[in-house]
Amino acid sequence: MTPDAAIDVNKLTAEEASREHARLGEAIAAADRRYYQDDAPTLSDGEYDALRRRYEAIEAAFPELRGSDSLSETVGAAPAAKFAKVAHAVPMLSLGNAFADEEVEEFVARVRRFLGLDASAELVFTAEPKIDGLSCSLRYERGQLVQAATRGDGFEGEDVTANVRTISEIPSRLSGEDVPDIFEVRGEVYMGHADFAALNERQREAGRPLFANPRNAAAGSLRQLDSRITASRPLRFFAYAWGAVSEGGREGAGLPADTQFGVIEAFARWGLPTNPLTVLCWSPAQMLTHYHRIGDGRAGLGYDIDGVVYKVNSLALQGELGFIARSPRWAIAHKFPAERAITRLERIEIQVGRTGALTPVAKLTPITVGGVVVSNASLHNEDYIRGVGGDGAPVRGILDDKPIDIREGDWVTIQRAGDVIPQVVDVVLERRPPDAVPYVFPTLCPACGSHAVREEGESVRRCTGGLICPAQAVERIRHFVARDAFDIEGLGDENVQTLFEAGLLRTPADIFRLHRRGEEVRKAFLAQREERARQRELETGQARKKVLTEEERQFLGVDKLFASIDLRREVALARFIYALGIRHVGEVTAKALARTYRTIEAVRAALEAALPGRPGEAWTRLLAVPSVGQVRAEALARATDEIDPAAEPEVALRDLFARAKLDARQRVAVRAAYGWEGEALAALDTARRQMPGAAFVALAEVPDVGEVAATSLCEFYVEAHNRTLLDELLAEVTVAPADQPAVASGGAVAGKTVVFTGALEKMTRDGAKAMAERLGAKVAGSVSKKTDYVVAGADAGSKLAKARDLGVAVLTEDEWLALAGEA
């Protein structure tokens, strides 16, 4: 945990919020890939939900951090490459979460406020079990099943039609006269407890790996390339939602009902399996009663659920409520609390990540928690092991005037929320072995022996070895060849590790030179195969297979690997940028850079131009002063060049404040941040010299890039060894220019960027945003040169001032409605 993670969101500075937002974004994106693509989650539901909630809270407090690359706008992860892609006509979005009863009551109140309903107006909700399986969309045309797809990233999923046809509960044809010509049924593919136990028994008898839990078993079964394997697995299905619906069916209608519950009843008439525990509720009290009743009896349901989903029953009201970010306003998932168990912590292992972070993992005596065998658990960081949080406060209490730490050999309480790796939350002190000693966190990297340092204000200790550290080098190359990057088939984790250990792979450019060392590659793969066989012999007692013949050696996949590499000697610009693994530069940012600059030469030229104008520490410090803001910070810094150098410091500082038009609160904040007048003047003058240059600002203002990613790009490019890496790589591959971006078309506001500020009278802020997005406009949280319109209500503040400074068009609420055609 970083120190920023321990600070209340409302107390974060802009700089702290930016760092924390980026850190959370990386963690969420990685967790999404592991969960949705790999069916191998590494975070518990509780841990993941906590990341999401803090990420969204930061964006609410700092709207300028919410660009179109925000993970609040995304769901899941990109579909796996092994399946054909299916674009969802209607996105398959996720749900917001509630964990306490009070949050459900607030959800209902929030819906009423948005709709303008008082407490006496009737508002009905459905309440249904939240099935813990794999989301799936079924497309029926004229009643016939024609396509099935996973959720994927919410906008594009995987084509699993052949596999879905093997699930007996999913009808190949819908029966009913009111079935629309085109109808997409959405629901959850899952596996029951008894079926899961029987499947694992068959796996055990066949000597194959066991599945960790029913959810993973269902996901793995549905995403088989061979549908015969899927057919042998006992998959089931519950339908609970829908996507695209055509107007016109056998009776000329679209949806068969005007309520959520009515459509679910139609599903049952059509032959689709629906959950019998779905009920109607007229109040929060009824919703919570149903939640607790289901929670108390979920162990006997025969399948896994992890909460209850509440939805506004009226479809008309659903349409009025609309969506926010990645989830609808009219629905929420009420999650069940985590499950706990006690086991022994046998040892603490340190894993070194791609960025050099040393992460402690608890190796446990295996124990079953909620039907899942657990042997690993998260320990977060060295502070957590010592028993303190980022602010130094105890996280598990005090013993003998010291925070309660975690030691090897301890009996510990494990918390599991969902079906993934849990966390160690407490120590059973009365069972602590007498010889247990405090754990000493390593100061040397266990992978390469380099110093592992912890910078001031950081909770993470990092290896300083860089590219000489095998853990970092291997992980960087794995990222480079991953599906969303260069997507090189045959260079999986094991093969990358093998080639690295053989000295054949050190940088990405080495990948494209492997064919020159073909015999060495074959020898490395042969040694890898022999080592696997040796280990299998030691573990099982079974003799190794015979030595390979020369012909068999050719069958090690080397030629196929070389062919796969050759297929990637031309790569799209966005993939190339993303593959470099630059901190804070994800897929969305990489695509934005590609759209804007189109060629790798133009990207490099932009970075070269931006380097001299990178914002310095003094400028960043000024931006972090509370209540000042970017507009006044710019005015303050520029005004330092206009004051009389011979004036007394107090007089000069007052003059500076007046020129920059600082109000009383801002003046107090600046004085508090810098101390005495002379120091403040010197620091502000330094900030002026360290203001971002025009080329850097242009880079940062590229839509979906921002100052954080722009800074990371410059920090990457300023290093000579990184520029050398690029030169070597570009000598081996061709980077294809990006397509010319399409020009937005539509109404008067389609494709425009609008910012709402101040108190609106004719619509709520949420309603205004929903309307603008419906008309094709992009709603931003902050004003920049890229902003087309600022709609200013009463008491508009700094955003209005910045719009006027930048010459952005300012509209009243009535002018905006007239322009949008909604007057």
Secondary structure, DSSP 8 states (H G I E B T S, - for coil): --GGGGS-GGG--HHHHHHHHHHHHHHHHHHHIIIIISS---S-HHHHHHHHHHHHHHHHH-GGG--TT-GGG--S----TTS-EEE-SS-----EEE-SHHHHHHHHHHHHHHHT--TTS---EEEEEEE-SEEEEEEEETTEEEEEEE-TTSSEEEB-HHHHTT-TTS-SB---TT-BSEEEEEEEEE--HHHHHHHHHHHHHTT----SSHHHHHHHHHT-SSHHHHHTS--EEEEEEEEEE-S-BTTS-SSS-SBHHHHHHHHHHHT----TT-EEESSHHHHHHHHHHHHHHGGGSSS-EEEEEEEESBHHHHHHH-EETTEETTEEEEE---EEEEEEEEEEEEEE-TT-BEEEEEEEEEEEETTEEEEEEE--SHHHHHTB-TTS-BSS-EETTEE----TT-EEEEEESSSS--EEEEE-GGG--TT-------SB-TTT--BEE--TT-S--EES-GGGSHHHHHHHHHHHHSTTTT--TT--HHHHHHHHHTTS-SSHHHHTTGGGGHHHHHHHHHHHHHHHHHHHHHHH---------HHHHGGGSHHHHHHHHHHTSEEEHHHHHHHT--TT--HHHHHHHHHHH-SHHHHHHHHHHHGGG---HHHHHHHTSTTTHHHHHHHHHHHTTTS-TTS-HHHHHHHHHHHHT--HHHHHHHHHHH-SHHHHHHHHHHHHHTS--HHHHHHHTSTTTHHHHHHHHHHHHHSHHHHHHHHHHHTT-EEE---------SSTTTT-EEEEESB-SSS-HHHHHHHHHHTT-EE-SS--TT--EEEE-BT--HHHHHHHHHT-EEE-HHHHHHHHT--
